[in-house]
Structure formats: structure tokens, C-alpha cells
Amino acid sequence: MAYHHQLQIHNNLTRRKEPFTPIDPQRVRMYVCGMTVYDYCHVGHARVMVVFDVVNRYLRHIYGADRVTYVRNITDIDDKIIQRAQTNGEPFTALTERFIGHMNEDAEQLGVRRPDLEPRATLHIEEIVAMVATLVERGHAYAAANGDVYYDVSSFPSYGQLSGKQLEELRSGARVEVEEAKDDPLDFVLWKAAKPGEPAWPSPWGDGRPGWHIECSAMSTQALGPHFDIHGGGLDLQFPHHENEIAQSEAACGCKFVNYWMHNGFVRVDNEKMSKSLGNFFTIREVLAKFDPEVVRYFILSSHYRSPLNYSDHHLEQAKGALTTLYTALRGVAASTTTGLAGEHVDRFFAALDDDFGTPEAIAVLFELAREVNRLKGVDDAAAAHHAAQLKQLAGLIGLLEREPELFLRGSSAAGGLTDGEIEQHIAARLEARRNKQWAEADRLRDELKAQGIILEDGAGGTTWRRE
């Protein structure tokens, strides 16, 4: 019998798990806050990319690939971008183009599929200005004496609904910067008046550029309409960014903005918050210089997306060992191609993902399948092939085990050491020694390879190898 999906999502707006019911089952719509492109992406960005890639893949599996619209924006204008471009002495557009390219390379390495739409703030200035004008017109925003336009938080009674914060409590801790001219410390900028030498666009309030929060409200509404299903991002964005998006969008459009709010947990490094000041800050590129990208993806998915993720080399090594176990099970098995996705393992895998995208429990089912494959190898090859096919298909739904086992297990000689050809020569020499009953020489060659991190496995079909 086919599995009947009942997806539940933990909704941060209601603070509880709820059955997922799309507004329009023919078109599931999701928006995720993407990167600000002035530097290389870090491990925290990798988590956002991979987590919502799995959400995107799974929604497509349930509803059909052509019925899901996934939007992840690019912030290509803000203070940090302007400062970095000025420091480098280059146009801000050259800086952002370069880092958008690097971001796409990193995402591709991690097996992250491109979103359907990747709107950039600078290409949506018209929609941003129109939304700010609507907010001013409806009494939710005002032009200040310094030329900036601010959102009036007191005009939106449900402000704080997402974060659970009280206005008075927020006000007591708020500071107003000297150059700001807002009426209330909680009011936030929608349009920034141009400073000399900065990029600027025309508006009814004078030349300037958008505030960060309004960019996402305008781009998501333009791409998905004023009311859509899922809005995601890192937990650091829940307040004030997402809180401000709700206030802007609902005040401008006069309807509910988003039904389900999803936030992935923080990345910690050896149990401390990742930060440049602590010197424990890793870019995706630095990590991929040491570890296979699929190992990094596996590591991210081995924790539930809402829990903190503790990064350390030790945990990456464990992930490498675990992924090696799964690929080793697939090695040498001709996976049958006709397997339908049905059966006890399939049901439990889907039940795990249906429970708020529970990837750790789903991965546990993959290990059960791998054990079945190993048990059946050489005993019942047809049954082994059937389980191997299920293992590959299910893992593929979360972007794992999509390579040929040999390619993964043989790894890369990029980190130095023997090339594939040199390893094959050693194996051939060892085989010759064994034929001639030169056991000491055969053992010496095996030990020599082991010292270089190459593990030999002798089986009925000959000798195979993998990198440690």
C-alpha cells in the first residue's frame, strides 16, 4: 500500500507543531532569507542552504516537482557591502557579482539545488519604493527630518507576535543612534537617505536606498503574492528581521503574510558560538578543503534542523565514518532499478521526515537498510539488490548517496598521497606476490598502503580499496 503523507511542521509563529496544509495544493510557496554577498559563505550559511534544500526536495516529492515554488533572495546592497567595496576600491556590483558566484559554487558542492527564483534587492527597487509609499499612505510609516523613512511600530498592534517580545520590554533596552531621527526607538528604517559617494536610487523622499527588512517583504510579495505558505531562515533572523517583515507586509497588504515560520538552529564551534572575534569562524571553503562536501552535508542532516549544531573536526570525522558505512553497503551490489518505494523501511523513513523533517531518524532507517544489504550479500542477491535500491532512493530524497560508491570510497588524492594509478600498481604487485606465495612481501605492500591511508578489502571478486 502506498504511504499517505501527513507532514507536520513546527510553526514558530504558534510555537507548536501543526499539520501542513498549503493555501493552494497546486502551488506550494516557500521563501527563505538568503545571503548578504560581501564575503565567502560560512558554516552557518551552509546549514541554511542544506536544511531548506531538504525541505524543498521533500515538498517536491510530496506535491510534485512542478507544484513547488522555492524563492531564496540575495541581499546585494547594504552597509557591509558598501563598506567592503569602498575598502577594496571597486564598484559594489563587482564585489556582489564575485561573491554570488562563490556562493553558487559552495551550494553546488554541498548538493544544494538552485531555488526556482533568486531575486536580488537592487533589481526590485521599484517594488520596494511602492511598498514604502503604501505604508506612508496608510499611516504606518513617516518621513523623518533627516530624509530617512521609518516604520511606525506603534501603528501595528500585533508587533512582537513572532518573537513573543513585549513592546515596553523592547523599548527599555533600545538605543537610538545619534544620526537617527525616529519618533520611537523601536521604529526601523524603510528607506535610507543617500550619503555622499554611496549607491542611490530615486524615490518620492529623495535619493537613497532600501532598508534591509523592506527588501524581503517586497521581493517575497512580488514573487509569491501577499500571502504564502512557508517563510524560513536562520534563528538569528526571527527578531527583528522576520518580525519586521510581518509588520511591513501585513500593514501594506492588509492580509496575513505567512502561515508557517521555520527557523534552523545556530551553529556552534566546539560548543562556543561561531564568531570572527573568537577566531572560530569557518568558511565553507575552509571546511571543504579538509572534508568531502557530502560528509559536510551528512553532518548537517545528522542533527534536527531546529537544534543547535556543534561543529568540530571530530564530528566531521564521525560523519565521514558513517557515510563510508552506507557507501560500503552499496559497493558491489547491482541495485535493482524497478523497486517501488513501499515497505516497512520506506514507511518509517517517510514518517520521520513527515514529523517536522526529522532527518536524524530518517538517517537511522538508512542504516537499518544498509545492515539488511550487508546481511543479504552473497546469500540472496536479489533481496540485497532490492534493499540497496531502496537505500539509494530514500537517501537521494535528502541529497545523500547520489554518487557511485567507488567514487566516494576512493575519495580524492587532492590532499596529497598516492594517486589512483599508484594504488592500483601496489595492488597488482601484492597480487603477484601472493600468487608466488611471497607472504611477507604481500603484507609489506598492504602495510605500505595502510600507512598512506589506503584500506584494502579482499573479497570473492578480487581486491577493492578505499581511502581512510
ABEGO torsion letter per residue (X at the ends): XBBBBBBBBBBAAAGBBBBBBBABAABBBBBBBBBBBABBBBAAAAAAAAAAAAAAAAAAAAAEAAABBBBBBBBABBAAAAAAAAAAGBBAAAAAAAAAAAAAAAAAAAGBBBBABBBBAAAAAAAAAAAAAAAAAAGABBBBAAGBBBBBAAABAABGAAAGBBAAAAAAABBBBAABABABAABBBABBBBBBGBBBBBBAAEBBBBBAAAAAAAAAAAAAEABBABBBEBAAAAOAAAAAAAAAAAAAAGBBABABBBBBBBBBBGGBBBBAAAGABBBAAAAAAABBAAAAAAAAAABBAABBBBBBAAAAAAAAAAAAAAAAAABGBBBBAABBBBEAAAAAAAAAAABGGBAAAAAAAAAAAAAAAAAABGABAAAAAAAAAAAAAAAAAAGBGABBAAAAAAEBAAAEEBBAAAAAAAAAAAAAAAAAGBAAAAAAAAAAAAAAGBBBBBBAAEBBBBBX
